[in-house]
Amino acid sequence: MVLKVLISDPLSEDGIYPLRQAEHIEVTVDTGLTPEELAEKIEAFDALLVRSQTQVTREIIEKAKNLKIVGRAGVGVDNIDLDAATEHGIIVVNAPDGNTNSAAEHTMAMIMSLARNIPQAYHALKNKKWDRKKYVGVELKNKTLGVVGLGRIGAEVAARAKGQRMNVVAYDPFLTEEKAEKMGIGYGTLEEVLAQADFITIHTPLLKETKHLINKEAFEKMKDGVQIVNCARGGIIDEDALYDAIVNKKVAGAGLDVFEQEPVTDHKLLELPEVIATPHLGASTVEAQESVAIDVSHDVVNFLSGGLAKNPVNLPSVAKEVMNKIEPYFYLAEKLGVFVSNLTQGVMEEVNIYYSGELTDFEVGPLTRNALKGLLKRHLGDHVNDVNAAFLADRKGIEVHEHKSSSAKGFTNLLTVEVKTNVGTRKVAGTLLNGLGARIVLVDTYSVDVLPEGHMVFIRHKDQPGAIGRVGTLLAREEINIATMQVGRSNAGGDAIMMLTIDKHLERRALDQLSQLSDIYGVTPIDL
């Protein structure tokens, strides 16, 4: 049986060579289609390959009666309606590794250009100025490179920097001293890395936690004369704070490939001679564009040949009657993962998921993946999904174990997520109550009864008269309304917890004030 593949965006012939070589696959290249033309043609095809131009909308997917897989030659899949694809049992794959080398090389080019003032000197020479003294640079040898985020690209940059005989020190929420030692690099907290580095390069995803991660306070922790590079995502660096740090001579130079708002040509940072910039070129090489096409072509061939896709980004639909039974547990599992990820400190090493009661009758693999998705999204972002969560956990060196028990401690069902890090163990348990839905019923050793949704605050404190009143008074002063409160204690006068649900996100000022109250050990805002 011949399977038909439509390529609707320009891809190199070398990139689609794996498709051309498959005897059971017929390739049609038809680029520049209007949405109406694509909707008319798509019914005849089993697979669709796109880049960013083609919009794979719900309307297109509903017309695609034979479509089995959509391949995105690149990382982002925002031009594909994932929900619609999942509903129709269509798998979507991308190519997350294809631009790794390109982005790492661009980062090193930025670091070298900063060190030797290459763009500035070139610009001066083009303007008939020969000024060797003004553009004296520095050597990279024996300088310290701080790498913030040690994923695929960050690790490649670290390896290249070592080749330049730089000292490398890195921070990553999944990096341990043992892993750093194996890589031959230093390990530190974010604050330690910022304080030690002569050059800093950013390689984290843009998340709520990393938005303006490099802000005014972060710049104050850095060495005078530090140089910083961002080829990751705009918004990780607070651009106003960076501007001030350069003007005040705290930062000697910045290399930017990304900005908070793109495209941009009129920006105050571009007016500073200490700043060099490129228009988001990190993945813009011939090889990278070819590589992502090859990767996704291989995935499509494997899938159409009856094999498994390497880089799926959605979960094909299951039978409706099965989904009706397991869907409520999907929600509970993910929320428990999100909740406990906010409680943990240190590097995740092991995850244990305990299934009790009627949960033992289910195939728990999908539930485990949802719990892992919730755990990892805090650090890795929204690209973590049901399909790739287990793979990403394994790649980060996290051991995952499933346990089943008929004993549910008085509940019809009980799902417990336990996370072990290099500094301790935290756990949270939840259940589904008939007619009432999901509930969190245990945090560490404390029994609670909390809806896993909305804005929450978890407070550890000493069990003393007035502790609850002081918290309530402070939140009232900040005009933060408390919707519900749960309390628990180990013994009278001992350790205790408060679980509050509030009407809005707890901002930094209120968080700091709560943390400073007497008898308060720790305050953790959690948004579910």
N, C-alpha and C positions, 0 to 999 in steps of 0.2 A: 504493500500500500504506500503510495507516494503522499507525503505530507507537505503542505504548502506554507512557505514562510514569506511574509511581506516585510520589506525594509522601506520605511516611509521617510526616513531622514538620511542625509548623506553619511555614509560610512565607507572607509577605505576598502578596496578589494582584498588587501592583505587581512584586514580585520574580519571579513566575512568568509575567508577561505575555508574554515572548518565546516561551514554550511554548504559551500560549493562541493566539498569533497564527499559529503554524505550521499550515498546512492539513493536513499529513500526520501530525500528532501529536495523539493523544487523551490528555487529562490526567485522572487520577483522584486526588483528594485523600482519603486515608483515614488519619487520624492516630490515635495511641493503640493501635495494633495490638499484641497480644501476640506474642512470637516464634513461637508456634504458628500464629497467624492469618496473620502475614506469610509464613511458610513455605508455607502453604496457598495464598495468593493470588499469590505472586511469579512463578510459572511463566508467567502470562499477559502479563507485562510485558517490554518491551524496555529500559527505563531506570528507575532508582530514584533519587529525590532525598531526601536526609536532612540533618538537622543533627546534633546530638550525642546525641539520645535513642535513635534506632534503632540497634540493634547488628546490623551486617551481618556475620554470622558465616559460618564455612565451611558450616555446615548450611544456612543461608539460600541461599548461593551455589550449593550443589550442587542445590538445588531449583529454581534459576532457569534453566531450560533455554533461555529466549530472551533472557536479560539480556545486553546489550551494553555498558552504561555505568552507573556509579554516580557521582552528583554529590553532593559534600559542600559545603553552603552554609556555608563557614567555612574555617579554615586547617587545623586538626588533623584527622587521619584515623585516630586511634587506635581509633575505634569500627568500623572496616572492616578485615576480614581481607585485607590486600593480597596476601599470598602465595596465598591461595585464589583471589582475583580474577584474578591473573596466570595461575595454572595453568589457569583456565577461559577465558582470552582476554577477560576483561572489563576494560575500561579504567576507572580511577578518576580523577576530576578534583576539584579544589577551587578555592577563591577566595582566593589569597594576598594580593591587593591591596585587597580590599574594605574592610578596617578601617584602612588607612593614615592617612587623614585623621582618623578618629575618635581613634586612638591619639596622633597628633601633637597634636591639640587638647587632649586630656586631659593630656598632658605639659606643655603651655604653661599650662593651668589650674593644675596643681600648682606650677609655677615661680612664677606670679603670686601664688598663695595663700601660698606660703612668703615671698615678698618683702614682702607686705603684712600677714601674720599674719591673714588673713581668717577662717579657721575658728576660731582661738583667740578673736579679738575677738567673733565672732558668739556663740560659746559663753558668753563672759563676759556679753554683753548679755542673752542668754536667762536668765542667772542673776542678773539685776537689777544688774549691775556696769557702770558707765560709766567706763572707764579708758583715756583717749586716750594718756596718756604711756607706759603699759606696752606698747602695741602699735604704737609708731612703727616703720615699715618702711623699706625701701630701694628706690630706683628701679632699674629694669633698664637704663636708658640708660647706655651706656659701661661696663657690667659685662661680664665675660668669661664666656661660656657654653662649657664643655667638653663636647663630644659624643663619647661613647665608643661607636662603632659607627655607621657612616654608610650604612646600608642605606636602604630606602624610607622608613621612619618617621624615622630619624635625619636624613635629608636634608630631610624636610618640617619637622622641628623647627628645623633650622638656618635654613631660609628664613624661618620665622615669627619666630625670634629676631632675625634681621637687621631685620625689620620693626619690632621694638621698639628698634632702634638699639643692640643688643648687639654686642659683638665675639665672633665665634664661632671657636673653634679645635677641630679634630676629630682623632680617631685612629680608623683602621680599617685592618685588614691589607691591604685592596685600594685604599687611598687613596694617591695620589701628590701631590706638590706641584703638578704641572700641573693635575690634576683639582680640587684645592682652590682653586687660583687662578681657574679658570673659574667656580667656585661663589661666589667672593668671600669665602672663609673662610680661616682659618689652618690650618696643618698641623703635626702634631707626633707624637712618639712618645707612648705611653701615659703615661710618666712626665712628659713635658713638658706634656701636656694637663692632667694632675692638678695639676701645680705652678702653672699659670697661671690656672686657672679660679676664678671667684667662685661660679658655679653649675655643677654637673655633672649631666648626664643620661645614663642608660644605655640603649643600644639594641642590645645584642648578643644572639645566641641563647645558650641555656644549654648549654654543652658541657663536656667534661672540662677543656679549657683555660681556660674562662671561669668555672668553678665557683669562687666566692669570689675572683673577679678583684679586687674591691674589698675588700681585707682590711686587717689592722692595718698592714702595711708601706705599703700604698697610702694609707691615711689620713695616715700620717706625712709623706708627700710633699706633701700638700695645704696650701693656705693656712689659717691660723687663721680661723675664722668661715665656712668654706665651707658651701654648702647643696647637698644632693644629692637627685636624683629618680630613682626606678626604676619605670618603667611597662612594663618589658620582661618579665623572668622572675625569679621568686624564686630565690635561690641565687647570683645573680651578686654580690650584696653579702653579705659575712659579717655576719649580723645581730648576733652577739655583739660583733664589732669595731665595728660602727656604734653599738651601745648605749654601749660604752665611750668612743667618740670624742665622742658627744653629752654624756655625763656629764662628761667632761674638758674640755668647751668647745672642742674642736677643730672640731667640726661644729656650726654654729648652728641647722641645721634639716634635716629630711628629709621628703620626700614619697614615700610608698610606695603603689603600687597592687597590688603582688604580694609574696608571702611564700614562704619555703621550703616551708612546710606550709600548705595551704589546704583547706577554709576555716579561719580562725583568728579568734578574738575575745578570747582570753586570751593576750596576748603582752606581754613586758616593754617592748617598744618603744612599745606603745600607751599605756603609763603615763606616757611622757615628754611634757611640754607642747610640746616642740620638734618633735614628730612629727605630721604629718597623714597620714591614710591613707584609702583607699577599697577596697572589696571586689572588686578585679580588674574594674574598669569600663572599661578602655581601649577595648574594642571595643563597648561597650554603648550604642549610639545607634540610634535608629530608622533613620537613614540608612545606618549601617554594616550593620545586619542586612538591610536591603533591598538594599544594594549587593552583598553576597556572594551573595544569592539571584539577583539579575539576572546577575551574572558566571557563575555555574554554570549557570543556565538557558540563556544564550547558548552555552556550551560544549556542553551536551547537544544543543541544536538543531543546531549546526554539525556535531557528530559524527554524529547520526542522519540528517543531510542529505548525508552522504558527505564532509564536510570534515574538517579537523584540529582536535583539541582544543587550546586555548591553554594550559591548565594541568593536564596529566596528571601523575599522581604514581606511576604504575607502568608497566611495560612489558608489553604483551600477549604471550602465549606464542607461541613459534614451533614449527614442526614438530619432532617428537621426534627424528628422525634428524639434523636440522640442529643442534639443541641438544646432542646427544651429541658433535658435533665441536667446537663453539665454547665450550661451558660451561667447560672447563678454562682457556681463555684469558681468560674473563671474570674469573675469580678472580685470575689472574696480573696482568692489567691493573690491576685495582683495588688490589691489594696494592702494586704498583710506584708507583701514584699516592700512596697513603698514605705509603709509605716516603720518597719524594723530597720530599713536602710537609713532612715533619719536618726535612729537611736544609736547606730553603731559608730564607733571610732576606730581608727587604725585601718589596716589592710585586710580585706576579706580573704580568709584562707579556706573556710569550709562552710557549707550550707547543708543543714539537715532539715528535711521536710517530713513531718509526721502526719499520717492519715489515720483517722480513727472512726469507729462506728460505721455508718452506711457508706462512707467514702471508700472503704476497702472493696466495695463492689464495683468501683469504677476503674477504668484505665486511667491511671493518675499522671501519665506522662504529660498530657496537655495542661493539667493543673500545675505541675512542677514548672513547666515553661512559663506559665503566666506569673508564678511567684518570682521566678528569676527575672522576668521582664521588669516587674516592679522594683526588685532589688537593684538592678543595673541601670535603670533609666536615670537615676539621680546623678550618676557620674558619666554615663555614655550618651544620654540624650534620647530623642524620640526614634532614632533609627533602630533601637532595640525593639524586637517584636517577638511574637509567639514562636516564630520559626528559628530565629538566629540566637535567641537568648542562651540556650544551652551551649551552643558553639562559642559564643563570646565569653561565657563563664569559664569554659575549658581553656580558652586562649589566655585568659587572665590568671590561670593557675588556681582556680577555685574548685575544690572538690565538692561534688553535689551528691547527696545520698537521700534515698527515699525509704521510709519506714512505714509499715502498716501494722495496726493493732485493732483488735475488736473492742477494746476498752476505750470509751469516749468520755470518761469521767463525768457521767451524768447527762451528757449531751447526746442527741441523736447522731450528730456528726461533729467532728472537731479537726481542724486543720491548724497545725503548728509550724511556724517557720523559725528556725534557730540559726543564727549566724555567729560563727566563731572568727574572730580577728586576732591579730597579733597582740592586742591589748585586753581582750576579754570576750565574753559571750553574752549575746542578747537574744531574746525570743519573744514572739507574740503569737497568740492563738486566736482563732475565730471560728464562728459557727453560723449556720443558717437556721433561724428560728421560724417555724411555720407561721406564715401570715405576717411576719415582721421583717424578714429578710436578713441581710448580713449583719453580724455583730462581732466586735472585738471583745473577747471575754477574759483574756489574760495578757498582761504585760510583765515580762520576767516572772516574778513570783506573786504578783498582785492581781487579784480578781477584779475585773471591771465589767461594764456593760455599755459599750459605746458604738454608735453608728460609724462605720468607716467612710466618712465623707466630709467634705467641707474643710474649714480652717480649724486646726486644733493646736493646743499647747500642752506639752507634757512637762510637768514640773516635779523634780525630786527635792524633798525638803525634810526637815526635822519635824517630827510630830510634836508641835508646841501650840498652846492656845494663841490665837491671833494670827497664825500663819495664813490661813485661808482668807481672813478679813483683810490683811495687808495686800494680798494679791488682788482681791476684788476691788479694793479702794483705788489701787494704782490703775487698774484697767478702766475703771469708771472715769478717773481723771483724764485718761487718754481717749475717752469716748469710744471704748471698745466694749460692746455688749457681750455678756456671757450667755450662751444659749443653754448649755448643760454643764454640769460638773460631776465628776466621779472622784472619789478619794479612796485610798487604801493605805494600810500601814502594816508593818511587820509586828510591832508591839507598841504599847503605849509609851510615848516619849522617844521612840526609835525612829528608824527611817520610814518615810511615807512618800506617797505620790499624789499628785492632782492631775486629772485629765479634764481639760476644758475644751469645749467647742465654742468658738467665737464667731462673730458675724463678718469679720474681715481679717485679712492677712496681718499677722503680727509684725509690725515694722521694727527696724533696728533700734530706734530710740526706746520704744516700750520694752523690747527684749533686753536691752542693757539695763534698764531701770529695774525690771523684774529680777534679773540676775544679781543685782546689788542689794536686794532685800535681805534682812537678817534671817538666818536659818534656811535659806534657799541654797541647795547644792548645784542645781543645774536647770536650765530652761531650754526646751527644744520646740521650736515651731514646726508643725507638720501640716502640709497642705495636701489633702487627699481629693 
